């Protein structure tokens, strides 16, 4: 059961808080904070919706001693149909929101935003920022390093495929790699509905992956954060010899390396046993919080304990709508 928490005071209206100036000051001030203060800060994650929860799961598993702040921009999903300037604006607003909460590193768990807006995000927030495309491409090349001409397939949304972001990331490292891409748009609703093993899902996947199967790839990049939910179906169709690359998992591995290299790992031991979506992590959405919680439970096995709905508007303001918390 979900309830409003906390209840709004009478006649108070909606709480408003400016974002851009405060969050920029927040992120720039990190360089003057003591190392111990920075290490204690959470990691920020944003996605256009619920798909980034698979990235959160990977980060949670690799970094159980860290805290996370997640923003799902569910009011403005999907990003894949938007223009470059709109995606950049949405991504910057999301990044500034998370920066305003005090984070030590930002993960862009949205493939579209990673493909189109990463340079602008880094320019505006001044924080260590990592997307999912670069890590996914690099891991695909690592697992096929024994091949002289590695054959790599990429499946993603239409927008990510059209951006050639994965193709470019692979070619920057290896000119010899042969790459094929395919858009699989229906995988997103299938994953959100929990249709991971249904006959219809196999039928759709066989059609989408027909050319990839004929290509006989050495590795296949799951270039959308929803796709790991359908991992078993995809693996059965392409064959067990094909290495599946979860871009979220690859991102989590690189985040762990960055934190260690920059001495930013949280030094404080968490005494209680952690679980996914526990009360040490805070989730925000811009719409449909109850549906987000339902999909989160489907993806992760548990709904977020701390879930708050916010409204992002303009370029520098956020309006808190209400906080939803599971009654335990």
Helices and strands as residue ranges (DSSP letters): E 2-4, E 15-18, H 20-28, G 29-32, H 35-39, E 42-47, H 53-62, E 68-72, H 84-100, E 103-108, H 111-125, E 129-130, H 133-143, E 151-156, H 158-163, H 165-173, E 178-183, H 186-192, H 199-208, H 210-215, E 219-222, G 227-230, H 231-238, E 243-246, H 247-261, E 282-285, H 289-300, E 306-313, E 317-326
